[in-house]
Amino acid sequence: MYAWFLILLSMTLFSGCMHHISRKGVMSEELPLTVGDFSEILKGAENHENVLEKYPLYKNPKLETYLNEIATDLAEVSIRPKLPYRVYVLDVDQVNIFGGPGGYIYITRGFLNFVRSEAELAGVIAHEIGHISVRDYLDVPHHKKIKLAYKGLLKGTELAKSSIGTYGTAANAAMKGIGKAAPQIAAHFSPDAEVVADEKAIEYLWKAHYDPRGYQQLVERLARVEMTDLSRFMDLINTHPPFQARRKLLQEKIQELKFEEGNIELRPDMYYEIREPEYAAPAPSSILFEPQLGVRRIDPLEMGHLQQEKDEKFSPLRKRMELF
């Protein structure tokens, strides 16, 4: 009995000498990231490689600098300002924007042609920062798991293709189509998550002196995409659906800001200075428009208005005047 008492006493004394080491808090003032932040950044880097396997990058240094300056300004007023946020442009015609763990944001060339102002552009970037800041991208299935599940399902449909004929062939074709969107399957959020990201976006836009009404206008336009052009928007509308209740809440939040009191100085719109100018014909008979070339140079801002008028008048048969 006495021996057991000594053993228990020694264990108690030994345990009292041990120090509990906490993993909470940032590394240092110079490196203000937590252990959890590092883990998230590593997951983001792995997901980034998977994204680049699917999509080529659009190379435009001036545009990349511009987008990342917007992201930096918005990130500074977010609840996680120290993450290494970075915006990448994907060279695809699909209209889409999505993010990844650790500050990765991807926007397509097609989306840049859909956007009409810097306020709209800042709005969608702020929305993605909103998702990242509350760690939404950590709550979705890991890309490797999605890839393994997809391969299993694809193998199953390959077997069904040979055993049940037409239905198996259709299922196999559908699975191959889904596989092209694999990096984005992981970014499907609940309606509540979308509303929270919207609220964060409005907060960040207001603090960074961007006009949140531009973001509201963009969400409204997404809700009215024409059926003839829907295929380019499918991924975006599926992962970030502009459902009616969400748009109503967005409108109510923006109305609370009280713009009429003039308590904020909004940033000037620089978007059309970034977009590349285009040419159109025929030219007016003026030397200012180089009539000998049969073309006239169009200012990017004027081009945006021309495209909007053309969309409204000839929307079923329109041909987009893309600048990216």
N, C-alpha and C positions, 0 to 999 in steps of 0.2 A: 504494500500500500504506500509506504514511504517512498519507494523507488518510483512509482507512478507519479507521486506528487512532485518529485524532483524533475522528472521528465517534462511534466506540464509547466512547471515554473520556468525551466530553461527555454522551452518553446515560446512562452509568453515574453520573456526578456529578449529573446532573439528577434521575435517579430516586432517588438517595440523599437529595436535598433534599425530596422529596415525603413527606408524612405519610400514614400509613395511618389512616383514621378508622373507628373501630368503631361499629357501631350497637347493640352489646350494652349491657345494663344499663338501669336505670330512668331516667326523665327527671330526677327530683329527689326529695328527701325529701318534699316537698309533693305531688308527683305521681308516686307510686311505680309507674308502669306502663311497660312496654317498648314498643318499636315494634311487636313482634308482638302485644302486648295490644291496642294501638289498632286494628290491622288486624282482629283478632278481634271487637272491640266493634263496628266498622263493619259487619262481616258479620252480626253478631247483630241490629243495628238494621234492616238490610235484610230479614232473615228475619222480624223482628217485624212489619213492615208486611205481609208476605205472610200471616202467621198471622191478623192482624186483618182481612184481606180475607175470610177464611174463617169466622171465629168472632167473635161479639159478646162484649164483656167483661161480666162480672157485677159490678155496682156495689154495693159494701158496704165503705165506708171502714174500719169497725172490723175486719172480717175481713181486709182487705188489710194493715192495720197489723200484725195478729197474725201473719199468714203471713210477712211480711217481717222481723219480729223474729226468728222461728225461723230463717229463712234467714241472717240476719246473724250470729246466734250460731254457726251451723254453719260459715259461711264463714270466720269469724275463726280457726277451728282447722284449716282446710283448708290445702292446700299452695299455694293461690293466693288469699289472703285479701283482696287489694286490688282484685279485679275488682268492678265495680258490679252485684252480684247483685240481681235483682228478680223477685218472684213475681207473676204475673197470673192471675186467675180467669176462665175462659172459661164463658160462659153456655150450656152444652150439657148434656144428660142423659147423654151417653156418659161412661164411667168411664175417665179417662185422665190421665196426667201425662207431660210431655216437656219438653225444654229446647232451648236454642239457643246458638250461639257467644256468648261475651262475658258470660255470666251470666244470660241470660234463662231463666226457668222458668215453665211454664204448667201449671196444674192445673184440671180441669173441675169444674163444680158437681156433676156426677154422682159424681166421685171423693170430694168432700167429704161427700156423703151415704153413701158406702161406708165411709169411715174411722170407726173407733170410739174412737180415743184420740189424744192429742197425740203419744205415742210412735210410733204408726203414721204419723202425718202428718209428723213430723220425720224418720222413717226414709226415706220416699220423696223428701223434699226433699234429704236428705243423699245419697241415691243419685244424684240428678240433679247435685248439686254434685260428686259423685265423677266423673261423666262429663265435666263441664265442666272440672274441675281437671286432667284428663289430656288435654284437648283432643280428646275423642272427636268432638265436633260439627264439628271442622274436617276430619276424615278422611272425612266422608260427602259425596256429590255436592252441589254448590251448588244452591240452590233454582231459580235461573234455568235451569240445565241440565236439571233435572227437568221444569220447566215446558215447555221446548222439546221435550224428548223425549216428554212426554205429548201435546202438541199434534200431534206427528208421528204418534204411534201412533193418536190419535183420528181424525186425517184418514184414515189407512190403513183403519181399521175403517168409516169412513163410506163409503169406496169399496167395501169388501167387502160392506157392507150391501146395496148395489144390485146387486152382481155374483154373490154366492154365497148369497143368500137368508137362510134361518133362522140358519145359523151366523154369518154376518156381522152380523146383527141382534143376536145374543146377545153377540158380541165387542164390539160398539159399546156396548151397555148396560153391560157389565162395565167398559169403559174410563171411562165417565162416572161410575160408582161409585167407581173408583179416584181419579179427579180430585178428589173431595171430601176425600180424605185426603192430598193432595199435600204439605202442610207436614210431615207426619209420616213420609212415605216416607224422608226423609233421616235419620231417627233410628233406623234399624234396625241394631242392633249385633250383633257376633259373640258367641257364648257366652262367650268369654274376656273380652270387654269388660264383659259383665254381671257376671261374677265379680269383676273388678277394681273395678268401681263398688260392688259389695256390700262388698268389703273396705274401701274408702275410707269408705263409709257407716258401717260399724261403728266404725271409728277415729274419725270425726268425732262420731258420736253419743256415744261414750264420753267423749271429751274435753270435750264440751259438756254432759255430765251428763244426757243422755237415755237412756232404757232401750232398748237395741238389740233386746231380746226383742219389743218391740212391732212393730218392722219385720219380724222373723221371722214373727210371727203373721199379719201382713198378706200376706206372700208366700205363706204356707201357704193362706190363704183364697182368694187368687187362683188357686191350683192346684186349687181345689175349687168353682169357680163352676159353678152349675147350667146345664145345657144350655138350659133354658127362658129363661134370662136372659143367655145368652152374647153376644148381638148387641151389648149395651152395653159389653162388655169386649174386643171383637175387636181394636181398635187397640192397646190396652195389652198384651194377651197376645202379639200379633204382634211388637211392638217390644221388649218386656221379658218374654220367656217365662219362667214360673216352673218350668223343667224340673227333674227330680228331682235331678240331680247338683249343680245350683246350690243347691237347698234344703239338700242334705246338707252342702255346704261352708259354707253360711251358719250352719247349726246348729253345726258343729264350731268355727268361729271364735268364736261367741258363748259356747260352753262354755269356751273358753280364758280368758274374762274373770274367772271365779271370783267370782260375786256373793256367795257365802256368806261371804267374808272381810270384807265390808262396807267395802271400800276406795273406795267412791264414794257420794256423796249425790245421788240422782236428783231431777230436777225434779218438782214437783207437776203433775198433769194439769189444764190450764186449758181444754181444748178445749170441754167442754160449757158453759162459761160464755160462750163465743163464739157457740155455736149458738143460734138463736132458739127460744123456747118455742112449743109448739103447744097446741091444744085438742082434747079428745075428749069424747064423750058415750056413755052417760048419766052423770049426776053422782050421787054418794052424797048422801044426805039430810043435808047439813051446810052450815051457812052459810059455812063456810070455802071451799066449792067453788062458790059462787054457784049454788045449785040453781034459782033463778028464771030463770036463763039456759039451763038444761038442759045446761050444760057444766061441766067442771072443768079447771082449769089444771094442766098436767103439767110437772114439772120436767124440763129437758133430759136430765139423767142418767137419770132414771126412764124417759124416753121411749126412750133407747137400749136399756135392758134390755127394755122392752116390745116393741120392734121385733125384738130378737134372739130372744125367745121366740116371737113371731109367725112369724118366718122359719123357725124350726125346726119349728113345728107345721103351718104352712100354706104352706110354701115354694112348691109348684107353682102356687098360686092367689093368692099374696100381693099386696097392693097396698102399695108402699113409702110409709112416712111420712117424706117428705123435709123437711128443715129448711132447705135452701138452694134 
